[in-house]
């Protein structure tokens, strides 16, 4: 006895797995783009602080590396010309100058840089630190 043949089903394209793959790729790119940052300064070993916060205004980064070399937004500078060079970079009243000093740099250099920056009335001063994860 012969069984009657079942009719062939027409071929179909199942798009659900393709949607899952596209969604996974989209999520990957969104999450990975959150970790893109623009660094303006020398790589220094920052001290840690539990109260560290991200600054949202226009930023000028003043970096002091472990040898005491000074840079302003990655450009070499002299400590005695720091105030003048920062005044030339200011574009308005909402500017933050960030001191990005290595934790091994001489304390006197950092204090001298802070003193010159505090003489400029249009800027806010911030000291860079890594946030300690609790």
PyMOL commands that set and color helices and strands:
alter all, ss='L'
color gray80, all
select helices_A, chain A and resi 16-33+79-89+107-118
alter helices_A, ss='H'
color red, helices_A
select strands_A, chain A and resi 48-49+58-64+70-72+75-77+95-101+123-127+130-131
alter strands_A, ss='S'
color yellow, strands_A
deselect
rebuild
show_as cartoon
